[in-house]
């Protein structure tokens, strides 16, 4: 492509982008869903949270499944003044093998989440792996949708998990799908610090 054609193309593209930016005038918090079978949903959520913290925003994390092992992100963020971090799960369901314990943990985590969704001091909430609570029928999605819909106007929420209830997708502002094309674990590579946890 010649320089002149490239410049004309970029001028046209800039006009389109400028128009889109001019039309985006609403100011409010957004609900972001990060779903799919690929690796990186939680990492994306925590990266976005780090961006928010960089702007001085108050954040909270609730991990609905992660067990008590200390992940790298927990070690990095746990003592930060702008982040409240709550590890509420007891581990993956195939590890706990105790449905009633998992349901109890889910309800306790949701009770905290519901409280945070009413607190306008929090600019961003990350509900890591909340979506599994509906898949396994540990929580009813209805009250969650209601609480998300009534949260403070400027509060942002990110929910992660492989599958996502349709009711959540219906009210989401942004939905990103992380695809799985290949994973080292399936090739026999052991999970390692700094990559998987």
LONURO-681039 format. One record per residue: residue number from 1; z negated, y negated, x of N, C-alpha, C in turn; residue in one letter. Coordinates in steps of 0.02 Angstrom, whole numbers. Layout:
+-----+--------+--------+--------+--------+--------+--------+--------+--------+--------+------+
: seq :     nw :     nv :     nu :    caw :    cav :    cau :     cw :     cv :     cu : type :
+-----+--------+--------+--------+--------+--------+--------+--------+--------+--------+------+
: NUM :      Z :      Y :      X :      Z :      Y :      X :      Z :      Y :      X :    A :
...
+-----+--------+--------+--------+--------+--------+--------+--------+--------+--------+------+
END
This chain:
+-----+--------+--------+--------+--------+--------+--------+--------+--------+--------+------+
: seq :     nw :     nv :     nu :    caw :    cav :    cau :     cw :     cv :     cu : type :
+-----+--------+--------+--------+--------+--------+--------+--------+--------+--------+------+
:   1 :      0 :     59 :     42 :      0 :      0 :      0 :      0 :    -62 :     44 :    X :
:   2 :     44 :   -109 :     29 :     48 :   -171 :     69 :    -13 :   -215 :     57 :    X :
:   3 :    -25 :   -261 :    103 :    -82 :   -307 :     96 :    -77 :   -348 :     32 :    X :
:   4 :    -16 :   -371 :     15 :     -7 :   -411 :    -45 :    -24 :   -371 :   -108 :    X :
:   5 :      0 :   -308 :   -110 :    -14 :   -266 :   -168 :    -89 :   -251 :   -173 :    X :
:   6 :   -120 :   -239 :   -116 :   -192 :   -225 :   -115 :   -231 :   -286 :   -141 :    X :
:   7 :   -212 :   -345 :   -117 :   -247 :   -406 :   -138 :   -238 :   -417 :   -213 :    X :
:   8 :   -177 :   -407 :   -239 :   -164 :   -416 :   -311 :   -206 :   -366 :   -351 :    X :
:   9 :   -211 :   -306 :   -326 :   -251 :   -254 :   -361 :   -324 :   -273 :   -362 :    X :
:  10 :   -350 :   -298 :   -306 :   -421 :   -318 :   -302 :   -436 :   -379 :   -345 :    X :
:  11 :   -389 :   -426 :   -349 :   -397 :   -485 :   -392 :   -403 :   -462 :   -465 :    X :
:  12 :   -360 :   -416 :   -484 :   -361 :   -389 :   -552 :   -426 :   -352 :   -566 :    X :
:  13 :   -446 :   -311 :   -517 :   -509 :   -273 :   -526 :   -569 :   -319 :   -531 :    X :
:  14 :   -569 :   -373 :   -491 :   -625 :   -421 :   -493 :   -629 :   -454 :   -561 :    X :
:  15 :   -573 :   -470 :   -590 :   -572 :   -502 :   -656 :   -602 :   -456 :   -709 :    X :
:  16 :   -585 :   -392 :   -705 :   -613 :   -342 :   -752 :   -688 :   -337 :   -742 :    X :
:  17 :   -710 :   -331 :   -679 :   -782 :   -324 :   -665 :   -820 :   -387 :   -685 :    X :
:  18 :   -793 :   -445 :   -671 :   -826 :   -508 :   -689 :   -835 :   -512 :   -765 :    X :
:  19 :   -785 :   -489 :   -803 :   -790 :   -490 :   -876 :   -845 :   -443 :   -900 :    X :
:  20 :   -850 :   -384 :   -869 :   -902 :   -336 :   -888 :   -971 :   -365 :   -873 :    X :
:  21 :   -978 :   -396 :   -815 :  -1042 :   -426 :   -796 :  -1061 :   -482 :   -844 :    X :
:  22 :  -1012 :   -523 :   -863 :  -1024 :   -578 :   -909 :  -1046 :   -553 :   -978 :    X :
:  23 :  -1021 :   -495 :   -998 :  -1038 :   -467 :  -1064 :  -1106 :   -432 :  -1066 :    X :
:  24 :  -1134 :   -417 :  -1008 :  -1199 :   -383 :  -1005 :  -1254 :   -435 :  -1003 :    X :
:  25 :  -1276 :   -457 :  -1061 :  -1324 :   -512 :  -1066 :  -1393 :   -491 :  -1089 :    X :
:  26 :  -1399 :   -430 :  -1116 :  -1463 :   -407 :  -1142 :  -1511 :   -391 :  -1085 :    X :
:  27 :  -1573 :   -413 :  -1092 :  -1624 :   -399 :  -1041 :  -1680 :   -357 :  -1073 :    X :
:  28 :  -1687 :   -295 :  -1049 :  -1739 :   -250 :  -1074 :  -1744 :   -190 :  -1028 :    X :
:  29 :  -1796 :   -151 :  -1036 :  -1802 :    -90 :   -999 :  -1752 :    -38 :  -1024 :    X :
:  30 :  -1738 :     11 :   -981 :  -1691 :     64 :   -999 :  -1723 :    133 :   -993 :    X :
:  31 :  -1695 :    180 :  -1030 :  -1714 :    250 :  -1025 :  -1659 :    286 :   -988 :    X :
:  32 :  -1676 :    316 :   -931 :  -1628 :    351 :   -889 :  -1645 :    425 :   -890 :    X :
:  33 :  -1595 :    467 :   -904 :  -1603 :    540 :   -901 :  -1564 :    566 :   -842 :    X :
:  34 :  -1597 :    605 :   -800 :  -1565 :    638 :   -743 :  -1567 :    713 :   -755 :    X :
:  35 :  -1508 :    743 :   -770 :  -1506 :    812 :   -790 :  -1454 :    850 :   -750 :    X :
:  36 :  -1452 :    916 :   -760 :  -1402 :    958 :   -728 :  -1434 :   1009 :   -682 :    X :
:  37 :  -1393 :   1057 :   -660 :  -1418 :   1112 :   -618 :  -1420 :   1096 :   -544 :    X :
:  38 :  -1393 :   1038 :   -525 :  -1390 :   1022 :   -454 :  -1456 :    996 :   -426 :    X :
:  39 :  -1461 :    997 :   -359 :  -1520 :    974 :   -324 :  -1517 :    898 :   -318 :    X :
:  40 :  -1573 :    864 :   -330 :  -1576 :    793 :   -317 :  -1597 :    749 :   -376 :    X :
:  41 :  -1615 :    780 :   -432 :  -1635 :    739 :   -490 :  -1700 :    701 :   -477 :    X :
:  42 :  -1750 :    737 :   -455 :  -1814 :    704 :   -440 :  -1806 :    655 :   -382 :    X :
:  43 :  -1768 :    674 :   -332 :  -1756 :    630 :   -275 :  -1724 :    565 :   -297 :    X :
:  44 :  -1676 :    570 :   -343 :  -1644 :    510 :   -370 :  -1695 :    466 :   -407 :    X :
:  45 :  -1737 :    498 :   -447 :  -1788 :    461 :   -485 :  -1836 :    424 :   -437 :    X :
:  46 :  -1858 :    459 :   -385 :  -1905 :    428 :   -338 :  -1871 :    374 :   -296 :    X :
:  47 :  -1807 :    383 :   -282 :  -1770 :    331 :   -246 :  -1764 :    268 :   -288 :    X :
:  48 :  -1751 :    276 :   -353 :  -1748 :    218 :   -398 :  -1816 :    185 :   -404 :    X :
:  49 :  -1869 :    226 :   -406 :  -1936 :    199 :   -408 :  -1951 :    160 :   -345 :    X :
:  50 :  -1930 :    185 :   -287 :  -1941 :    149 :   -224 :  -1906 :     81 :   -226 :    X :
:  51 :  -1847 :     79 :   -255 :  -1811 :     16 :   -263 :  -1852 :    -32 :   -306 :    X :
:  52 :  -1881 :     -7 :   -360 :  -1921 :    -48 :   -404 :  -1983 :    -75 :   -368 :    X :
:  53 :  -2016 :    -31 :   -331 :  -2076 :    -50 :   -292 :  -2057 :   -104 :   -241 :    X :
:  54 :  -1998 :    -98 :   -212 :  -1975 :   -148 :   -164 :  -1971 :   -218 :   -194 :    X :
:  55 :  -1964 :   -221 :   -259 :  -1963 :   -285 :   -295 :  -2031 :   -303 :   -324 :    X :
:  56 :  -2083 :   -266 :   -302 :  -2151 :   -282 :   -324 :  -2169 :   -257 :   -393 :    X :
:  57 :  -2133 :   -209 :   -418 :  -2144 :   -182 :   -485 :  -2197 :   -127 :   -484 :    X :
:  58 :  -2238 :   -125 :   -537 :  -2290 :    -74 :   -545 :  -2260 :    -11 :   -575 :    X :
:  59 :  -2273 :     47 :   -546 :  -2243 :    110 :   -568 :  -2295 :    165 :   -575 :    X :
:  60 :  -2277 :    216 :   -612 :  -2318 :    276 :   -618 :  -2273 :    337 :   -622 :    X :
:  61 :  -2298 :    392 :   -594 :  -2263 :    456 :   -595 :  -2308 :    507 :   -628 :    X :
:  62 :  -2280 :    546 :   -674 :  -2314 :    605 :   -699 :  -2268 :    665 :   -686 :    X :
:  63 :  -2294 :    713 :   -648 :  -2256 :    774 :   -635 :  -2281 :    828 :   -682 :    X :
:  64 :  -2237 :    851 :   -726 :  -2256 :    897 :   -779 :  -2259 :    970 :   -757 :    X :
:  65 :  -2224 :    988 :   -703 :  -2223 :   1058 :   -682 :  -2250 :   1067 :   -611 :    X :
:  66 :  -2234 :   1022 :   -566 :  -2252 :   1031 :   -496 :  -2325 :   1052 :   -490 :    X :
:  67 :  -2337 :   1100 :   -446 :  -2405 :   1123 :   -435 :  -2443 :   1077 :   -388 :    X :
:  68 :  -2495 :   1102 :   -359 :  -2539 :   1061 :   -318 :  -2517 :   1053 :   -246 :    X :
:  69 :  -2462 :   1085 :   -226 :  -2440 :   1077 :   -157 :  -2417 :   1005 :   -146 :    X :
:  70 :  -2429 :    978 :    -88 :  -2414 :    909 :    -74 :  -2341 :    902 :    -51 :    X :
:  71 :  -2301 :    871 :    -94 :  -2231 :    859 :    -76 :  -2226 :    798 :    -30 :    X :
:  72 :  -2170 :    791 :      3 :  -2159 :    734 :     47 :  -2163 :    668 :     10 :    X :
:  73 :  -2134 :    666 :    -50 :  -2136 :    603 :    -88 :  -2206 :    585 :   -110 :    X :
:  74 :  -2246 :    636 :   -128 :  -2315 :    624 :   -147 :  -2353 :    596 :    -86 :    X :
:  75 :  -2344 :    626 :    -28 :  -2378 :    602 :     32 :  -2359 :    530 :     49 :    X :
:  76 :  -2296 :    513 :     37 :  -2272 :    446 :     53 :  -2299 :    394 :      4 :    X :
:  77 :  -2300 :    411 :    -60 :  -2316 :    361 :   -111 :  -2388 :    362 :   -137 :    X :
:  78 :  -2426 :    414 :   -125 :  -2491 :    422 :   -158 :  -2540 :    365 :   -147 :    X :
:  79 :  -2537 :    333 :    -90 :  -2585 :    279 :    -76 :  -2556 :    209 :    -86 :    X :
:  80 :  -2496 :    206 :   -114 :  -2464 :    141 :   -124 :  -2498 :    104 :   -181 :    X :
:  81 :  -2512 :     40 :   -171 :  -2547 :     -1 :   -221 :  -2509 :     -7 :   -286 :    X :
:  82 :  -2443 :     -2 :   -284 :  -2403 :    -12 :   -344 :  -2384 :     52 :   -381 :    X :
:  83 :  -2408 :    110 :   -356 :  -2389 :    174 :   -386 :  -2451 :    215 :   -404 :    X :
:  84 :  -2453 :    237 :   -467 :  -2504 :    285 :   -489 :  -2468 :    352 :   -495 :    X :
:  85 :  -2491 :    402 :   -458 :  -2457 :    467 :   -454 :  -2501 :    521 :   -484 :    X :
:  86 :  -2475 :    558 :   -532 :  -2513 :    609 :   -567 :  -2476 :    676 :   -564 :    X :
:  87 :  -2504 :    724 :   -529 :  -2477 :    792 :   -528 :  -2515 :    831 :   -582 :    X :
:  88 :  -2482 :    844 :   -638 :  -2516 :    871 :   -697 :  -2503 :    945 :   -709 :    X :
:  89 :  -2449 :    972 :   -681 :  -2433 :   1042 :   -692 :  -2471 :   1089 :   -646 :    X :
:  90 :  -2463 :   1153 :   -659 :  -2495 :   1204 :   -617 :  -2444 :   1244 :   -578 :    X :
:  91 :  -2382 :   1221 :   -576 :  -2329 :   1257 :   -542 :  -2278 :   1282 :   -591 :    X :
:  92 :  -2226 :   1313 :   -565 :  -2172 :   1338 :   -608 :  -2197 :   1394 :   -652 :    X :
:  93 :  -2167 :   1401 :   -710 :  -2191 :   1450 :   -760 :  -2190 :   1521 :   -734 :    X :
:  94 :  -2143 :   1538 :   -691 :  -2141 :   1605 :   -663 :  -2197 :   1617 :   -613 :    X :
:  95 :  -2228 :   1562 :   -589 :  -2285 :   1569 :   -544 :  -2350 :   1574 :   -583 :    X :
:  96 :  -2358 :   1532 :   -634 :  -2421 :   1532 :   -671 :  -2427 :   1593 :   -715 :    X :
:  97 :  -2373 :   1612 :   -749 :  -2371 :   1670 :   -794 :  -2426 :   1667 :   -847 :    X :
:  98 :  -2444 :   1606 :   -866 :  -2497 :   1596 :   -915 :  -2474 :   1542 :   -964 :    X :
:  99 :  -2443 :   1563 :  -1019 :  -2413 :   1516 :  -1066 :  -2464 :   1467 :  -1094 :    X :
: 100 :  -2523 :   1490 :  -1113 :  -2573 :   1446 :  -1143 :  -2597 :   1393 :  -1093 :    X :
: 101 :  -2604 :   1413 :  -1030 :  -2623 :   1365 :   -978 :  -2568 :   1313 :   -969 :    X :
: 102 :  -2505 :   1335 :   -971 :  -2449 :   1288 :   -963 :  -2444 :   1240 :  -1022 :    X :
: 103 :  -2456 :   1265 :  -1083 :  -2454 :   1222 :  -1142 :  -2511 :   1171 :  -1139 :    X :
: 104 :  -2569 :   1193 :  -1119 :  -2627 :   1148 :  -1112 :  -2612 :   1093 :  -1061 :    X :
: 105 :  -2583 :   1112 :  -1004 :  -2566 :   1063 :   -952 :  -2514 :   1014 :   -978 :    X :
: 106 :  -2464 :   1039 :  -1016 :  -2412 :    996 :  -1043 :  -2442 :    945 :  -1091 :    X :
: 107 :  -2487 :    967 :  -1134 :  -2518 :    922 :  -1183 :  -2560 :    869 :  -1148 :    X :
: 108 :  -2595 :    889 :  -1096 :  -2637 :    842 :  -1058 :  -2592 :    790 :  -1023 :    X :
: 109 :  -2538 :    813 :   -994 :  -2491 :    768 :   -960 :  -2459 :    720 :  -1010 :    X :
: 110 :  -2441 :    746 :  -1069 :  -2410 :    703 :  -1119 :  -2459 :    651 :  -1145 :    X :
: 111 :  -2522 :    669 :  -1153 :  -2572 :    621 :  -1176 :  -2576 :    561 :  -1128 :    X :
: 112 :  -2573 :    576 :  -1063 :  -2573 :    522 :  -1013 :  -2508 :    482 :  -1018 :    X :
: 113 :  -2452 :    517 :  -1024 :  -2387 :    483 :  -1029 :  -2385 :    436 :  -1088 :    X :
: 114 :  -2412 :    459 :  -1144 :  -2412 :    418 :  -1205 :  -2453 :    354 :  -1195 :    X :
: 115 :  -2508 :    360 :  -1159 :  -2549 :    301 :  -1143 :  -2510 :    252 :  -1100 :    X :
: 116 :  -2475 :    278 :  -1049 :  -2437 :    234 :  -1004 :  -2380 :    200 :  -1040 :    X :
: 117 :  -2351 :    235 :  -1090 :  -2296 :    206 :  -1128 :  -2319 :    148 :  -1174 :    X :
: 118 :  -2383 :    138 :  -1179 :  -2410 :     82 :  -1218 :  -2437 :     26 :  -1174 :    X :
: 119 :  -2431 :     35 :  -1108 :  -2461 :    -12 :  -1061 :  -2407 :    -54 :  -1027 :    X :
: 120 :  -2404 :   -118 :  -1046 :  -2351 :   -161 :  -1020 :  -2362 :   -183 :   -947 :    X :
: 121 :  -2415 :   -160 :   -916 :  -2424 :   -173 :   -844 :  -2376 :   -131 :   -802 :    X :
: 122 :  -2351 :    -77 :   -831 :  -2306 :    -32 :   -794 :  -2234 :    -51 :   -806 :    X :
: 123 :  -2199 :    -66 :   -752 :  -2128 :    -83 :   -756 :  -2084 :    -21 :   -757 :    X :
: 124 :  -2105 :     33 :   -725 :  -2066 :     94 :   -723 :  -2111 :    155 :   -726 :    X :
: 125 :  -2090 :    203 :   -767 :  -2124 :    267 :   -772 :  -2075 :    322 :   -755 :    X :
: 126 :  -2095 :    369 :   -713 :  -2054 :    428 :   -698 :  -2089 :    489 :   -726 :    X :
: 127 :  -2057 :    522 :   -774 :  -2083 :    584 :   -803 :  -2043 :    641 :   -774 :    X :
: 128 :  -2067 :    666 :   -718 :  -2031 :    717 :   -680 :  -2037 :    785 :   -714 :    X :
: 129 :  -1980 :    814 :   -732 :  -1976 :    880 :   -763 :  -2006 :    884 :   -833 :    X :
: 130 :  -2010 :    827 :   -866 :  -2033 :    826 :   -936 :  -1987 :    867 :   -981 :    X :
: 131 :  -1923 :    868 :   -966 :  -1875 :    901 :  -1011 :  -1890 :    975 :  -1021 :    X :
: 132 :  -1921 :   1007 :   -972 :  -1937 :   1079 :   -980 :  -1989 :   1091 :  -1034 :    X :
: 133 :  -2029 :   1042 :  -1048 :  -2081 :   1050 :  -1098 :  -2051 :   1062 :  -1168 :    X :
: 134 :  -1991 :   1037 :  -1179 :  -1957 :   1049 :  -1243 :  -1919 :   1115 :  -1241 :    X :
: 135 :  -1889 :   1130 :  -1184 :  -1852 :   1193 :  -1177 :  -1899 :   1252 :  -1189 :    X :
: 136 :  -1959 :   1249 :  -1161 :  -2007 :   1304 :  -1167 :  -2050 :   1299 :  -1230 :    X :
: 137 :  -2038 :   1245 :  -1269 :  -2075 :   1232 :  -1331 :  -2149 :   1223 :  -1320 :    X :
: 138 :  -2166 :   1189 :  -1265 :  -2236 :   1171 :  -1251 :  -2254 :   1106 :  -1286 :    X :
: 139 :  -2203 :   1063 :  -1297 :  -2213 :   1000 :  -1332 :  -2158 :    991 :  -1383 :    X :
: 140 :  -2174 :    952 :  -1435 :  -2125 :    934 :  -1486 :  -2090 :    870 :  -1463 :    X :
: 141 :  -2024 :    868 :  -1466 :  -1987 :    810 :  -1441 :  -1995 :    749 :  -1487 :    X :
: 142 :  -2010 :    758 :  -1551 :  -2015 :    703 :  -1598 :  -2064 :    648 :  -1577 :    X :
: 143 :  -2127 :    665 :  -1563 :  -2175 :    614 :  -1542 :  -2155 :    579 :  -1476 :    X :
: 144 :  -2120 :    616 :  -1434 :  -2098 :    586 :  -1370 :  -2045 :    533 :  -1384 :    X :
: 145 :  -1997 :    550 :  -1426 :  -1945 :    501 :  -1444 :  -1976 :    440 :  -1476 :    X :
: 146 :  -2025 :    450 :  -1521 :  -2058 :    395 :  -1554 :  -2094 :    350 :  -1504 :    X :
: 147 :  -2130 :    380 :  -1457 :  -2167 :    340 :  -1407 :  -2120 :    302 :  -1361 :    X :
: 148 :  -2065 :    334 :  -1342 :  -2015 :    301 :  -1299 :  -1985 :    241 :  -1336 :    X :
: 149 :  -1973 :    250 :  -1400 :  -1942 :    197 :  -1440 :  -1988 :    137 :  -1451 :    X :
: 150 :  -2054 :    148 :  -1447 :  -2103 :     95 :  -1459 :  -2132 :     66 :  -1395 :    X :
: 151 :  -2108 :     88 :  -1338 :  -2136 :     64 :  -1274 :  -2123 :    -11 :  -1265 :    X :
: 152 :  -2159 :    -43 :  -1218 :  -2148 :   -114 :  -1205 :  -2074 :   -129 :  -1189 :    X :
: 153 :  -2050 :   -185 :  -1211 :  -1979 :   -203 :  -1208 :  -1949 :   -197 :  -1137 :    X :
: 154 :  -1986 :   -216 :  -1087 :  -1959 :   -218 :  -1019 :  -1975 :   -157 :   -977 :    X :
: 155 :  -2006 :   -107 :  -1007 :  -2026 :    -47 :   -970 :  -1968 :      1 :   -961 :    X :
: 156 :  -1956 :     22 :   -899 :  -1904 :     71 :   -883 :  -1936 :    140 :   -878 :    X :
: 157 :  -1899 :    191 :   -901 :  -1923 :    260 :   -898 :  -1868 :    305 :   -872 :    X :
: 158 :  -1886 :    348 :   -826 :  -1839 :    399 :   -800 :  -1868 :    468 :   -816 :    X :
: 159 :  -1828 :    511 :   -845 :  -1847 :    580 :   -860 :  -1800 :    627 :   -823 :    X :
: 160 :  -1829 :    677 :   -789 :  -1788 :    725 :   -753 :  -1795 :    795 :   -782 :    X :
: 161 :  -1746 :    837 :   -768 :  -1748 :    907 :   -788 :  -1677 :    934 :   -796 :    X :
: 162 :  -1670 :    999 :   -787 :  -1603 :   1029 :   -791 :  -1570 :   1019 :   -859 :    X :
: 163 :  -1607 :   1036 :   -911 :  -1580 :   1027 :   -978 :  -1616 :    968 :  -1010 :    X :
: 164 :  -1583 :    938 :  -1060 :  -1612 :    879 :  -1091 :  -1603 :    884 :  -1166 :    X :
: 165 :  -1658 :    877 :  -1203 :  -1655 :    881 :  -1276 :  -1606 :    830 :  -1303 :    X :
: 166 :  -1568 :    851 :  -1353 :  -1518 :    807 :  -1384 :  -1550 :    743 :  -1410 :    X :
: 167 :  -1611 :    749 :  -1437 :  -1646 :    690 :  -1464 :  -1658 :    638 :  -1410 :    X :
: 168 :  -1671 :    660 :  -1348 :  -1680 :    613 :  -1293 :  -1613 :    583 :  -1273 :    X :
: 169 :  -1561 :    624 :  -1272 :  -1495 :    599 :  -1253 :  -1471 :    547 :  -1303 :    X :
: 170 :  -1490 :    555 :  -1366 :  -1468 :    508 :  -1418 :  -1497 :    438 :  -1409 :    X :
: 171 :  -1555 :    432 :  -1377 :  -1586 :    366 :  -1368 :  -1581 :    340 :  -1296 :    X :
: 172 :  -1552 :    380 :  -1252 :  -1548 :    360 :  -1181 :  -1498 :    304 :  -1171 :    X :
: 173 :  -1512 :    262 :  -1121 :  -1466 :    209 :  -1101 :  -1418 :    234 :  -1047 :    X :
: 174 :  -1444 :    274 :  -1002 :  -1405 :    300 :   -946 :  -1419 :    375 :   -939 :    X :
: 175 :  -1366 :    415 :   -934 :  -1374 :    486 :   -922 :  -1331 :    504 :   -862 :    X :
: 176 :  -1363 :    533 :   -811 :  -1326 :    556 :   -752 :  -1335 :    631 :   -746 :    X :
: 177 :  -1280 :    665 :   -729 :  -1280 :    737 :   -723 :  -1271 :    755 :   -649 :    X :
: 178 :  -1319 :    793 :   -622 :  -1315 :    816 :   -553 :  -1288 :    887 :   -554 :    X :
: 179 :  -1228 :    896 :   -528 :  -1194 :    961 :   -530 :  -1214 :   1004 :   -470 :    X :
: 180 :  -1210 :   1069 :   -478 :  -1224 :   1117 :   -425 :  -1160 :   1152 :   -406 :    X :
: 181 :  -1134 :   1135 :   -347 :  -1075 :   1170 :   -322 :  -1095 :   1222 :   -270 :    X :
: 182 :  -1148 :   1209 :   -233 :  -1171 :   1255 :   -182 :  -1243 :   1237 :   -165 :    X :
: 183 :  -1283 :   1288 :   -149 :  -1352 :   1275 :   -129 :  -1370 :   1322 :    -72 :    X :
: 184 :  -1401 :   1295 :    -21 :  -1419 :   1334 :     38 :  -1464 :   1393 :     22 :    X :
: 185 :  -1508 :   1385 :    -28 :  -1554 :   1439 :    -47 :  -1516 :   1503 :    -65 :    X :
: 186 :  -1461 :   1495 :   -102 :  -1421 :   1554 :   -122 :  -1386 :   1586 :    -62 :    X :
: 187 :  -1384 :   1550 :     -7 :  -1355 :   1578 :     54 :  -1409 :   1606 :    100 :    X :
: 188 :  -1469 :   1609 :     73 :  -1524 :   1639 :    111 :  -1563 :   1590 :    154 :    X :
: 189 :  -1552 :   1525 :    145 :  -1588 :   1476 :    185 :  -1654 :   1460 :    150 :    X :
: 190 :  -1708 :   1468 :    188 :  -1776 :   1457 :    161 :  -1787 :   1383 :    142 :    X :
: 191 :  -1823 :   1371 :     87 :  -1841 :   1303 :     67 :  -1882 :   1271 :    124 :    X :
: 192 :  -1868 :   1208 :    138 :  -1900 :   1176 :    195 :  -1929 :   1108 :    177 :    X :
: 193 :  -1981 :   1090 :    215 :  -2012 :   1024 :    207 :  -1961 :    970 :    220 :    X :
: 194 :  -1964 :    918 :    178 :  -1919 :    862 :    188 :  -1851 :    871 :    154 :    X :
: 195 :  -1837 :    931 :    130 :  -1774 :    943 :     94 :  -1790 :    965 :     23 :    X :
: 196 :  -1826 :   1019 :     14 :  -1845 :   1042 :    -53 :  -1912 :   1015 :    -77 :    X :
: 197 :  -1955 :    997 :    -31 :  -2022 :    973 :    -51 :  -2050 :    927 :      1 :    X :
+-----+--------+--------+--------+--------+--------+--------+--------+--------+--------+------+
END
